[in-house]
Amino acid sequence: MTDIERIPVPATPPATIRRKMPEPFTRPRLVIGGPDGPKREWRTIPAYDLSIGDIVPGVGRLYKVDETTYLPEGRWVVEVEGGLDNRRSFGGEELVFAYAPESAR
């Protein structure tokens, strides 16, 4: 057998860790509420605390909130409208599950 010629192989550089993805591979980020906006959470609140922008299951994001008092009957009604023209009426003191800011009104 003949001698095998051995050629030294240079060491490979260590892998680099990128802190940010290259521009062609990034997507725009969607931040709901933004860092300066009010912190929202799912909670049960009285209907009179609902405001525009809150999210109510079955109604969607509210874009209209009307409070009405019917004096002869003595009823207090909060009517809300959300996405796809979903409408709903709540009693003024009725508790509603909604995605609303921590400090309502």
C-alpha positions in Angstrom: 0.0 0.0 0.0 1.1 3.5 -0.8 1.2 6.4 1.6 -2.0 8.5 1.6 -1.4 12.1 1.2 -3.2 14.0 4.0 -4.2 17.6 3.4 -5.1 19.6 6.5 -8.7 21.1 6.4 -9.1 24.6 7.7 -11.4 24.9 10.7 -14.9 26.3 9.8 -15.9 29.5 11.5 -18.5 29.2 14.3 -22.2 29.7 13.4 -23.4 33.2 13.7 -26.7 34.0 15.5 -28.8 36.6 13.8 -30.8 38.9 16.2 -33.2 39.9 13.4 -34.5 38.1 10.3 -33.2 39.5 7.0 -35.6 42.0 5.4 -37.1 39.7 2.7 -38.2 37.2 5.4 -39.9 39.6 7.8 -43.6 40.5 7.9 -45.3 43.6 9.3 -46.4 43.1 12.9 -50.0 43.7 14.1 -50.2 45.2 17.6 -53.7 45.4 18.9 -54.1 48.4 21.1 -50.5 49.4 20.7 -48.0 50.0 23.5 -49.6 53.3 24.4 -53.3 52.2 24.3 -55.3 51.0 27.3 -54.7 47.4 28.4 -57.8 45.4 27.7 -58.9 42.1 29.1 -62.0 39.8 29.1 -64.1 40.6 32.0 -67.7 40.9 33.2 -68.9 44.5 33.4 -72.2 46.3 33.7 -73.9 47.2 30.4 -73.7 50.9 31.2 -69.8 50.7 31.1 -69.7 49.4 27.5 -68.0 51.8 25.1 -67.1 52.0 21.4 -64.3 49.7 20.6 -65.2 47.0 23.2 -65.8 43.5 21.9 -68.9 41.6 23.0 -69.4 37.9 22.0 -72.2 37.5 19.6 -72.1 41.2 18.7 -68.5 41.9 17.7 -66.5 45.1 18.1 -68.9 47.9 19.1 -69.3 50.9 16.9 -72.4 52.3 18.5 -73.6 52.4 22.1 -76.9 54.2 23.0 -78.2 54.5 26.5 -82.0 55.1 26.7 -84.3 55.5 29.7 -88.0 54.9 29.1 -89.6 57.0 31.8 -93.2 55.7 31.8 -92.0 52.1 32.3 -88.9 53.1 34.3 -86.6 50.9 32.2 -83.0 51.7 31.4 -81.8 50.1 28.2 -78.3 50.0 26.6 -78.5 49.3 22.9 -75.2 48.3 21.2 -74.3 47.7 17.5 -71.3 45.7 16.3 -69.8 44.2 13.2 -72.1 43.0 10.4 -75.0 45.1 11.9 -75.4 42.9 14.9 -77.6 44.6 17.4 -78.5 43.8 21.0 -80.2 45.4 23.9 -79.1 45.0 27.5 -80.7 46.2 30.7 -78.7 49.1 32.3 -77.5 47.0 35.3 -77.2 43.7 33.4 -73.7 42.2 33.5 -72.0 41.6 30.1 -68.9 39.6 29.3 -66.7 41.9 27.1 -63.2 42.6 26.1 -62.8 46.0 27.6 -60.2 48.3 29.1 -59.2 47.7 32.7 -60.6 51.0 33.9 -64.0 51.5 32.3 -65.2 55.1 32.1 
